[in-house]
Amino acid sequence: MTWEAYEAVAEDSSFEARGRERMALSQGIDRLERLGKGGPLSAEDRIETLLYVRRLWAIFIEDLSHPENGLPEQLRADIISIGLWVIKEADRLREERSNDVMHLVEINRVIRDAL
């Protein structure tokens, strides 16, 4: 495989990964929006939604923490900080110490739209 071919495959792979990340964030945003509307969600649906968001960000943080992650170090640190905040807020919502879902929706949208 030539270097140019390898770069093209790596670039396509990176593009596909960002697409999957956008889709996963969109799914989390959709779930959070339903939760924020206060519709007929069971306690199980509420917990499942918040655990989905928590697990998603745990995966992002793990990836960002990996030394071979290609993003600049400061950007990785900033996104990790955001992820830790998201996890903390999801836990607060799950434990019913907060009811402000819209902040989670907004920050997830910002991150998704930046991908």
Protein Blocks (a to p, Z undefined) as FASTA:
>chain_A
ZZklmmmmmmmmmmmmmmmmmmmmmmmmmmmmmmmnopacdfklmmmmmmmmmmmmmmmm
mmmmpmklcbdfklmmmmmmmmmmmmmmmmmmmnopaccfklmmmmmmmmmmmZZ
